[in-house]
């Protein structure tokens, strides 16, 4: 990305990327599955934010289409994993 994006899109993308594992970790430290699920949802939201920002980067020419699509493919895998973990956590609530 160009230097002009240092405090714009680059900064926003960095914060969103860091937010994904940070919210999962914070949710793990909570006392209830409901709270954990809430943080998983926040994490999932951040992953969609990253996906959107990558699409914007492609449109602005900061990434090639192939580079961007490769990143988006990995983000989509992560989103599926977060969804699966959320579903598993929900099943644990119903068992309690």
Secondary structure, 3 states (H helix, E strand, C coil): CCHHHCCCHHHHHHHHHHHHHHHHHHHHCCCCHHHHHHHHHHHHHHHHHHHHHHHHHHHHCCCCHHHHHHHHHHHHHHHHHHHHHHHHHHHHHHHC
